[in-house]
Amino acid sequence: MTYTEAGPYGAEQVRHGCLIAGDVIALVVRSREGAALAVPFQQTLAPQSALLT
């Protein structure tokens, strides 16, 4: 599950994702000055998800 901060946002944009594996819940937060692009964020979540399984 991923969420994107609703615009208009300030000087930086925040994206966060929630990963669930069994009884473990991980929250991944990424902020970037300007815009935090969706594709790099998805590329961050994929390996993190693999580490949880």
Rosetta silent file (secondary structure, phi, psi, omega in degrees, C-alpha in Angstrom):
SEQUENCE: MTYTEAGPYGAEQVRHGCLIAGDVIALVVRSREGAALAVPFQQTLAPQSALLT
SCORE:     score description
SCORE:     0.000 S_00000001
   1 L     0.000  127.811  177.052    0.000    0.000    0.000 S_00000001
   2 E  -123.987  150.296  179.353    1.437    3.365   -0.916 S_00000001
   3 E  -132.021  143.865  177.700    0.247    6.853   -0.141 S_00000001
   4 E  -120.016  136.428  177.508    1.202   10.177   -1.643 S_00000001
   5 L   -60.035  132.207  179.816    0.892   13.496    0.116 S_00000001
   6 L   -71.720  139.961  178.156   -1.945   15.493   -1.385 S_00000001
   7 L   -78.409  161.826   -4.015   -0.965   18.691   -3.160 S_00000001
   8 L   -77.771  136.877  177.644   -0.267   21.439   -2.748 S_00000001
   9 L  -107.094  165.540 -175.601    2.691   20.390   -0.625 S_00000001
  10 L   -74.442 -139.291 -175.910    5.444   22.606    0.723 S_00000001
  11 L   -70.211  -21.753  178.578    9.113   22.625   -0.230 S_00000001
  12 E  -134.106  152.893  179.366    9.296   18.818   -0.123 S_00000001
  13 E  -107.090  144.519 -178.883    6.934   15.992   -0.999 S_00000001
  14 E  -118.910  134.209  171.647    6.465   12.935    1.205 S_00000001
  15 E  -123.132  144.161  174.669    5.505    9.412    0.107 S_00000001
  16 E  -141.303  150.195 -178.821    5.010    6.518    2.456 S_00000001
  17 E  -134.279  149.161 -179.643    4.286    2.852    2.027 S_00000001
  18 E  -116.639  126.457  178.491    3.169    0.124    4.388 S_00000001
  19 E  -115.415  134.545 -179.331    4.483   -3.438    4.028 S_00000001
  20 E  -125.980  127.729  176.322    2.922   -6.341    5.922 S_00000001
  21 E  -141.553  107.353 -177.749    4.454   -9.806    6.252 S_00000001
  22 L    63.901 -120.687  179.950    3.014  -12.106    8.895 S_00000001
  23 L  -101.514   16.773 -179.775    3.095  -10.244   12.201 S_00000001
  24 E  -109.938  131.902  175.151    5.556   -7.579   10.981 S_00000001
  25 E  -119.993  126.615  179.180    4.460   -4.182    9.703 S_00000001
  26 E  -116.816  137.369  176.560    7.042   -1.914    8.077 S_00000001
  27 E  -114.018  120.500  178.691    6.554    1.744    7.264 S_00000001
  28 E  -108.959  123.900 -178.117    8.820    3.194    4.553 S_00000001
  29 E  -120.208  133.951  177.341    8.884    6.982    4.317 S_00000001
  30 E  -133.278  129.391  175.705   10.597    8.979    1.591 S_00000001
  31 E  -127.499  148.595 -178.940   10.720   12.743    1.348 S_00000001
  32 E  -150.054  140.972  175.528   12.432   14.823   -1.258 S_00000001
  33 E   -64.000  132.583 -175.702   12.778   18.505   -1.970 S_00000001
  34 L    89.599 -111.769 -178.919   10.542   19.268   -4.917 S_00000001
  35 L  -126.365  136.845  173.847    8.767   16.059   -5.930 S_00000001
  36 L   -93.950  105.927 -174.045    9.266   12.487   -4.726 S_00000001
  37 L   -69.166  148.140 -175.418    8.721   10.495   -7.921 S_00000001
  38 H   -69.757  -41.656 -175.441    6.581    7.351   -7.818 S_00000001
  39 H   -63.542  -49.564  177.300    8.882    5.000   -9.765 S_00000001
  40 H   -60.557  -33.120  179.029   11.979    5.395   -7.525 S_00000001
  41 H   -67.670  -42.001  177.111    9.745    4.972   -4.493 S_00000001
  42 H   -63.057  -36.470  178.450    8.304    1.733   -5.889 S_00000001
  43 H   -69.932  -21.453  174.001   11.877    0.576   -6.565 S_00000001
  44 H   -79.279  -39.322 -177.670   12.647    1.199   -2.898 S_00000001
  45 H   -70.442  -35.925 -175.371    9.619   -0.737   -1.671 S_00000001
  46 H   -58.534  -51.996  179.156   10.190   -3.853   -3.798 S_00000001
  47 H   -67.002  -33.156  178.326   13.484   -4.973   -2.167 S_00000001
  48 H   -63.975  -39.965  177.744   12.222   -4.055    1.282 S_00000001
  49 H   -64.265  -40.674  179.214    9.187   -6.261    0.713 S_00000001
  50 H   -64.060  -34.880  179.025   11.436   -9.113   -0.439 S_00000001
  51 H   -68.498  -27.093 -179.052   13.499   -8.833    2.747 S_00000001
  52 H   -78.971  -22.936 -176.452   10.380   -9.249    4.885 S_00000001
  53 L   -92.203    0.000    0.000    9.267  -12.494    3.239 S_00000001
